[in-house]
Structure formats: C-alpha cells, structure tokens
C-alpha cells in the first residue's frame, strides 16, 4: 500500500491518486478509481481552451451546502468525481447526492470515483440523512446518483428506492431525478427504482458504441444501458428518461448521430452532451476539445431527432442545472 503524507494545514493524511488505501469505513479502495500507471503521461497545464476555465469554488452558498453534506455524512458526485461546476451548483443551493457509499465496484477509465469492494457495507441511516439534507437545502429538485454496487444482490436497487421514498416523504414537493447504475441489466431491479416515486430516471451511456471499451468497465456495455433505458420507459411511460454522452474521447460525428438514433429508438427523452476532462494522469487522455459552436450543432441535431431537450456545452455534466431542463433553452446556456 502506498504511504501517505501528513497535510500540515489539515492534519489529515493525503492519499495519492491511484494508490490503495482504507476508507473511514474500513473499505480497501483505489483512490480516484484507476491504479497508478508507470506509462501515464502527465496532464499538460495551461493548454485548455478558454471556454473550459472554471472558477474556484467559494461563497456562502458553497460553504453552507458543504456543511450540510458533511454533517449528514453524505457523499456527492460533485466532490467525488471532481466536477468543475461544484462552485456554481453549491452556491445555487443544489447538489447531486451520491448514495450507496463512495466506493464503486467498477473502474471506468474516465471516472475519478474511488473503486474497491465494499463487501456488502451499507449505511442504514443514509436514506433518512439524505432526505433531511434535501429538506435543509430547501431543494425543489434533487439528483440522486450512486456508485455501482456489484457486491449487493440487487445492485443496491432496494436501498436506492428507499432513499427516494424517504426524500418524497419528508419533501413531497421536491422532484427527484435518479441517475442510476445499470443493475447488471436485471430489469426487476430497474423497476424497483423506477417505481419509487421519482420524476426522472437516468442511466448514462457515456460514449459511443465503438469506444465503450476501454472507456467503461468491462461489466458495463452500450447495449445494456440502452436496454435499461428502454425498459424503464416501457415500464413507466410517465417517467422521463435521460442519458449523457462525454465528447472528446475520439468519437466521430456519425457515431454521435447513430448513438442519438439508438437512444431515441429506446424512447429516451433527455440527452446531455459535455466535454470529457481527464481527472488524473492515470485516466484516459483527451483526444480533442469540442468547441461551443460544435456543441450547438449537436444540440440542434438532437432536437431534430425528437429529444424533449438536449443540454449541450463544454462544461455540461449529467446533472448540470437539471431542474431547468424542461425550460427547453439549453438550461439557460442559450439565453
């Protein structure tokens, strides 16, 4: 196990990205999800286009949300996945809460969430804590996401559904979007979540079919995600379905358009498109930076194909301004 060094300012150990460590819950994990690679090329600094510059997170809203998250022992994808929009979202009083713990059983090569085997560990207080945090934040719309939990018999579906029900019980006026794992394609587990009282069901296809591997963990597949989205829509036509594509991994225009066709054929309502950014040197390298004008063109193509909305832009992530999607103005980016 890699050693860690003390942080002089916080008095806590610093775990190096790509190294093994023990979480506070005693779970062995790889920091940021992908083991250190000897052949990894360092991330070039100062070469990102100007449109990809995010502000450092700060402000009273950010601090307030950070305290609520910490006090209720919650994980957020905002922090775990190094989202560049954390400052904007938290200052607006919104957050994407990550349930089922912070250690994923899969190791996708684009994702900075820690990976390991929780061996069935669950926080029994998480559903109640999540609902209370939503109440304290005063949210009218909340996104609940999670790590993959292949170590659980139902992939965590019943725990996930309980979190949604607890949120609805304490916050009946709050709309819930669930950005879920694929539950290994077991449709009865998908139905548990879809039937939990949510408004939007999301499962990310992440990339085009050709690039699914090596971008995603071998246990994930393009076809499996499409099938999960199709079944969710067929099971509950009143629930909106949603997915996301990262661009900049080497995909071609015709592949993006073909993916849109496959998603529409599965009844997917909402698509988000954003720029892939390499979180650490151990992750996949960026192949290209997609311009804002190109994102506008992809959005137009998607709307022409019949999506209710296509949210597209360099800094867009799956849950970015999710509560504004039905305004149909590219969540304000087009204004």
Secondary structure as GFF3:
##gff-version 3
##sequence-region A 1 335
A	DSSP	beta_strand	5	6	.	.	.	ID=ss1
A	DSSP	beta_strand	13	14	.	.	.	ID=ss2
A	DSSP	beta_strand	20	22	.	.	.	ID=ss3
A	DSSP	beta_strand	28	30	.	.	.	ID=ss4
A	DSSP	three_ten_helix	50	52	.	.	.	ID=ss5
A	DSSP	alpha_helix	60	71	.	.	.	ID=ss6
A	DSSP	beta_strand	75	76	.	.	.	ID=ss7
A	DSSP	alpha_helix	77	80	.	.	.	ID=ss8
A	DSSP	alpha_helix	86	91	.	.	.	ID=ss9
A	DSSP	beta_strand	96	99	.	.	.	ID=ss10
A	DSSP	beta_strand	115	116	.	.	.	ID=ss11
A	DSSP	alpha_helix	126	137	.	.	.	ID=ss12
A	DSSP	beta_strand	141	146	.	.	.	ID=ss13
A	DSSP	alpha_helix	157	170	.	.	.	ID=ss14
A	DSSP	beta_strand	175	179	.	.	.	ID=ss15
A	DSSP	three_ten_helix	183	185	.	.	.	ID=ss16
A	DSSP	alpha_helix	187	194	.	.	.	ID=ss17
A	DSSP	beta_strand	200	202	.	.	.	ID=ss18
A	DSSP	three_ten_helix	209	211	.	.	.	ID=ss19
A	DSSP	alpha_helix	212	215	.	.	.	ID=ss20
A	DSSP	alpha_helix	222	235	.	.	.	ID=ss21
A	DSSP	beta_strand	240	247	.	.	.	ID=ss22
A	DSSP	alpha_helix	253	265	.	.	.	ID=ss23
A	DSSP	beta_strand	270	275	.	.	.	ID=ss24
A	DSSP	alpha_helix	292	304	.	.	.	ID=ss25
A	DSSP	beta_strand	309	312	.	.	.	ID=ss26
A	DSSP	three_ten_helix	322	327	.	.	.	ID=ss27
A	DSSP	three_ten_helix	330	332	.	.	.	ID=ss28
###
